[in-house]
């Protein structure tokens, strides 16, 4: 069973994510957090976590700094970033900080489920839009 912590400051989004994930027999949403401080508190609760679905922009502690701290304190926990930002530089910064994946919030539920499964299995995930932009950027850069 993949144990998931949802960390997002929007209650409606957390509720929607729980609805999507409730249909997956191999996953359980074992906790929620509304800001970076609550995220750290939940991680420190002694429960076992497999994946943190992390909004990159939350009140309090958030973003790259929070990813680095989670990675340092809980190296086995996989971090899947959920973001409204479609620009590839956000994905690059979060992956470099230690996130296992980056997914835009307008992605489909099936894509979210696939990303969680890949992350829990120790693989990485980038949404197709971001992956395409990164690949294009590398090609253009190599041609210069």
C-alpha positions in Angstrom: 0.0 0.0 0.0 1.4 3.4 -1.0 0.9 5.8 1.9 0.5 9.4 0.7 0.7 12.8 2.5 -1.1 15.6 0.6 0.4 19.0 1.2 -1.5 21.8 -0.4 -3.0 25.0 1.1 -6.2 24.6 -0.8 -8.8 22.4 1.0 -10.8 21.9 -2.2 -7.8 20.6 -4.1 -6.9 18.2 -1.2 -10.5 16.9 -1.2 -10.4 16.4 -5.0 -7.0 14.6 -4.8 -8.4 12.3 -2.1 -11.4 11.5 -4.3 -9.2 10.6 -7.2 -6.9 8.5 -5.1 -9.7 6.7 -3.2 -10.4 4.7 -6.3 -6.9 3.2 -6.2 -6.7 -0.1 -4.2 -2.9 0.3 -3.9 -3.0 3.8 -2.4 -4.2 5.5 0.8 -4.1 9.1 1.7 -2.8 8.8 5.2 -2.5 12.5 6.0 -2.9 16.1 4.9 -1.1 19.4 5.5 -2.1 22.9 4.6 1.3 24.6 4.8 5.0 23.7 5.0 5.1 23.6 8.8 2.2 21.2 8.9 3.9 19.1 6.3 7.0 18.8 8.5 4.9 18.0 11.5 3.1 15.2 9.7 6.4 13.8 8.5 7.8 13.9 12.0 4.7 12.1 13.5 6.3 8.7 13.3 4.0 7.4 10.6 5.5 5.8 7.5 5.2 7.9 4.4 5.9 6.7 0.8 5.0 9.8 -1.2 4.4 13.5 -0.4 2.2 15.3 -3.0 3.7 18.7 -2.4 2.3 22.1 -3.6 5.3 24.2 -4.5 3.6 27.4 -3.3 2.2 27.2 0.2 2.2 29.6 3.1 5.0 29.3 5.6 7.8 27.1 4.6 7.5 26.0 0.9 9.2 25.5 -2.3 12.8 24.3 -2.9 13.8 24.9 0.6 11.1 22.6 2.0 12.0 19.9 -0.6 15.7 20.0 0.5 14.7 19.7 4.1 12.4 16.8 3.5 15.0 15.1 1.4 17.6 15.6 4.1 15.4 14.4 7.0 13.5 11.7 5.1 15.6 10.4 2.2 13.3 7.5 1.5 10.2 9.6 1.1 9.5 10.4 -2.5 8.3 14.0 -3.3 6.0 14.6 -6.2 5.6 18.3 -6.8 2.2 19.6 -7.8 2.3 23.1 -9.4 0.3 25.6 -11.3 3.6 26.7 -13.0 4.2 25.1 -16.4 7.5 26.7 -17.0 10.3 24.2 -17.1 12.6 26.2 -14.8 10.3 25.4 -11.9 10.6 21.7 -12.6 14.4 21.9 -12.9 14.8 23.6 -9.6 12.5 21.2 -7.7 14.2 18.1 -9.3 17.6 19.5 -8.4 16.4 20.0 -4.8 15.4 16.4 -4.6 11.9 16.0 -5.9 11.1 12.7 -7.6 8.7 14.2 -10.0 6.9 17.3 -11.2 3.3 17.5 -12.3 1.1 20.4 -13.4 -2.1 20.8 -11.4 -4.2 20.8 -14.6 -3.1 17.2 -15.3 -5.6 14.4 -15.5 -6.3 12.1 -12.6 -4.8 9.1 -14.5 -1.5 11.0 -14.9 -1.4 11.7 -11.2 -1.9 8.1 -10.3 0.8 7.0 -12.8 3.2 9.6 -11.3 2.6 8.4 -7.8 3.2 4.8 -8.7 6.4 5.7 -10.5 7.6 7.8 -7.6 6.8 5.1 -5.1 8.7 2.6 -7.2 11.8 4.8 -7.1 11.4 6.2 -10.6 11.1 9.8 -11.7 8.2 11.5 -13.4 7.9 14.7 -15.4 4.6 15.8 -16.9 4.7 15.4 -20.7 4.5 19.2 -21.2 7.5 19.9 -19.0 9.5 16.9 -20.4 8.9 18.2 -23.9 10.0 21.7 -23.1 13.1 20.5 -21.4 14.0 18.2 -24.3 13.4 21.0 -26.8 15.6 23.3 -24.7 18.4 20.8 -24.7 18.2 20.4 -28.5 18.2 24.1 -29.1 21.1 24.6 -26.7 23.2 21.9 -28.4 22.7 23.6 -31.8 24.1 26.9 -30.6 
